[in-house]
Amino acid sequence: MYIGSKFSRVLGQVIFFLQNNPFRALKTTNFNSMRNKIFSLVILFLITISCEQKTGISELSKGISIDKRVEHLLKKMTLEEKIGQLNQYTSRWEMTGPAPANSDSMFMYNMIKNGQLGSMLNVVGANAARKVQTWAVDSSRLGIPLILGYDVIHGLKTMFPIPLAEAASWDSQVAYTSSRIAAEEASASGINWTFAPMLDIARDARWGRIMEGSGEDPYLGAKMAVARVKGFQGDNLASENTIAACAKHFAAYGFVEAGREYNTVDISEYTLQNIVLPPFKAAVNAGVATVMNAFNTLNGTPATSNIHLQRDLLKGDWNFKGFVVSDWASINELILHGVAANKKEAAKLAITAGSDMDMEGNVYIEELKNLVENNEVDETLIDDAVRRILRVKFELGLFDDPFKYCNPKREKEEVLSRKNLDASRDVARKSIVLLKNSEGLLPLSKTEKKIAVIGELAMSKDVPLGSWRGKAIPNSAVSLLEGIENVVGTQNVTFAKGPVYIKNKRGFTTELEINTTDRTGMKDAVSVASKANVVVIALGEDCFQSGEGRSQTDIALKGFQQELLKKVFEVNKNVVVVLMNGRPIQINWMAEHVPAILETWFLGSQSGNAIADVLFGDYNPAGKLPVSFPRAVGQEPLYYNHLSTGRADKTDMVFWSHYTDESNAPLFPFGYGLSYTTFRYSNLKLSSKELAANGKLTIMATVENTGDRAGEEVVQLYIRDLVGSISRPVKELKGFQKIKLKAGEKKVVTFELSAKDLQFFGAENRWKTEPGEYKIWVGTNSAEGLESGFTLK
């Protein structure tokens, strides 16, 4: 057990005195016996005093249940100390340097010493974490350790693909691996809590934060949610290489109106329950330690003060035992939402609704004590929040060893290790989606002598790191240009940058200025393309065009990219487009004319090598889109599992649900992705044409690799409830399997459905299944597949 460094120093002084006292020369047996007894009594006394003074011996004993340890500690806490546990601040100075001198930082420094801070964020590094944890444990009255959080979204320093890209793998092991390695690096760097995974279902490509989630489907989103939670938290949260996960943003943040960040959300309980909440429920069932609420209002009530979400659903129906943290200052924002007149009202609303920890709001620490003392807030609400926070700290093992995450040796060995970089490369190539390969242009030959690589994005070593990049070293990614040169040699590659894309400094605090005036570099790029046998051109977005606060009304190629592509294509038809982007983008002309398109998203540290693996056929792409690609931004929000309408079928007259200037269908549908081989689906069979309420239905289909090379295929299962008490989606994903087949190999893929799999949240505000007719599809994406049907009895 951890006793405390201050006690260790005192104990050392006592031992020194007893071993070097002035009466030592007597060396009598009686004295030696007496000295040993005194020595033992002093040690026992100091241990007792130290443990009791800090947290009490019962909390530190591993033989006692966490709940009992929490209760024992809670009884020792003053109201101020309880409220302190609900308070979180970000680091405002370099923790490994001297104590802060300015008043704002000194205020927080004293808060730590006074036990009025339960958590900090943005303290990164084993030495920094040890220093701040020492202040908390040694200087505060009860010695309660801090929980140290950080945005470890898709890696700490070893960057993995952005979460939307990982979802394109349709492989939960991919999401688990990246989260597991991120946790290993983070935990070695003093971090014990990440604000991830983001579980927001997003149907609107205009929303910049779509890059941080798993796309538009609740079933796929739930599978990725569980994988990421288990990756971060491992099998034992007390292990030194695991960190607490945080399911965010609770809830419906991805449904902001017009795709505009922080905007209003107004959706039905049907949509909330059937579409938005399933990934969160899956994460809770998987044991996620914490949940973060959202910035948005939901049907008029801000998520931060939403009793229905936090008390009724999360902590009530779902029996969530962890704690809820606000998003950055979102409790303060209750005032801006117009539901609170001041901080006092905001604090009362938030704690009543179940927001346990105030991130950077300074609301709880200022207002809760007076609210309790004036009987406006029951102290039991404070106690409930403190219990939840302390429980997570105990589960992390912070009371047993507050310095378990502060090992510089492990930090040096783990962060950016070869093992981690190799894993990043493997995850990255599994996240790539082949959108088009109409003339078999891909894979490229490794003996190709004249390859033109074009575009500013192709040379970038920073853009592939993506947004929300943790502590990634700027310009540390393998560029696309480097990846290609690593395969065929620099002598066989000619590079042309083309026109500058971003004119100003990039980052989270700067609005990007796209170049629309300077065509310098255009002629050179076209000239290089004209002399090559094949052109690889990188197009898309800067990584800071997507992410938080990066909503857009225009999701087409910006700057001179479209013009560059057209001019290159005029002089060389052998064009491979490598897309780099954090959202679906509008690429109609490209999709119609260019023979080969790879969707590579932002792939992280090993981006260029991973893309080259696919370009040259060392890896056969198997990714599938986790989100629909539109033909026009006016289709957004766009998603496959929409409801039917009373006028869904095309007629000869104008009066049916459609656009007069564009197709209803996406350019590329949800679940779409090609391979360098081909697959044929056949022989769809059901074990029965009827499914009993307590029975199982087995669905089988044969998938054959009809090409000339081995490949992977994601086999997808969709259903439709034809007649319901309320309108039901035209299709719903209910299963998928990723299989690998050799050339010419066949495999029977089997799925199983039960009545529970057909449940939905209905008009009666409850989950139910309804007897009736169902359609079923097994296929390669949401728009095509073998079709059958069954009856639910």
Sequence and secondary structure as in RCSB ss.txt:
>XXXX:A:sequence
MYIGSKFSRVLGQVIFFLQNNPFRALKTTNFNSMRNKIFSLVILFLITISCEQKTGISELSKGISIDKRVEHLLK
KMTLEEKIGQLNQYTSRWEMTGPAPANSDSMFMYNMIKNGQLGSMLNVVGANAARKVQTWAVDSSRLGIPLILGY
DVIHGLKTMFPIPLAEAASWDSQVAYTSSRIAAEEASASGINWTFAPMLDIARDARWGRIMEGSGEDPYLGAKMA
VARVKGFQGDNLASENTIAACAKHFAAYGFVEAGREYNTVDISEYTLQNIVLPPFKAAVNAGVATVMNAFNTLNG
TPATSNIHLQRDLLKGDWNFKGFVVSDWASINELILHGVAANKKEAAKLAITAGSDMDMEGNVYIEELKNLVENN
EVDETLIDDAVRRILRVKFELGLFDDPFKYCNPKREKEEVLSRKNLDASRDVARKSIVLLKNSEGLLPLSKTEKK
IAVIGELAMSKDVPLGSWRGKAIPNSAVSLLEGIENVVGTQNVTFAKGPVYIKNKRGFTTELEINTTDRTGMKDA
VSVASKANVVVIALGEDCFQSGEGRSQTDIALKGFQQELLKKVFEVNKNVVVVLMNGRPIQINWMAEHVPAILET
WFLGSQSGNAIADVLFGDYNPAGKLPVSFPRAVGQEPLYYNHLSTGRADKTDMVFWSHYTDESNAPLFPFGYGLS
YTTFRYSNLKLSSKELAANGKLTIMATVENTGDRAGEEVVQLYIRDLVGSISRPVKELKGFQKIKLKAGEKKVVT
FELSAKDLQFFGAENRWKTEPGEYKIWVGTNSAEGLESGFTLK
>XXXX:A:secstr
    HHHHHHHHHHHHHHHS TTGGG  HHHHHHHHHHHHHHHHHHHHHHHHHHT HHHH TTS HHHHHHHHHH
H  HHHHHHHTEEEE  S TTS    SHHHHHHHHHHHTT   EEES  SHHHHHHHHHIIIIISSS    EEEE
  SS SSS    HHHHHTTT HHHHHHHHHHHHHHHHTTT  EE   B      TT GGGGGS  S HHHHHHHH
HHHHHHHH S TTSTT  B EEEEETTGGG GGG TT  B   HHHIIIIISHHHHHHHHTT SEEEE SSEETT
EEGGG HIIIIIIIIIIT   SEEE STTTTTHHHHHTS SSHHHHHHHHHHHT  BEES   HHHHHHHHHHTT
SS HHHHHHHHHHHHHHHHHTTTTT TTTT  HHHHHHHTT HHHHHHHHHHHHHT EEEEETT   S  TT S 
EEEESHHHH SSGGG SS TT  TT S  HHHHHHHHH GGGEEEE  S SB S  STTS   B  S  TTHHHH
HHHHHT SEEEEEEE  GGGSSTT   S  B  TTHHHHHHHHHHH S EEEEEE SS  B HHHHHH SEEEE 
    TTHHHHHHHHHTTSS      SS B SSGGG S  SS B  TT S  SSS SS  SSS SS SB TT  B 
SS EEEEEEEES SEE TT EEEEEEEEEE SSS EEEEEEEEEEESS SS  BS EEEEEEEEEE TT EEEEE
EEEEGGGG EE TTSSEE   EEEEEEEEEETTEEEEEEEEE 
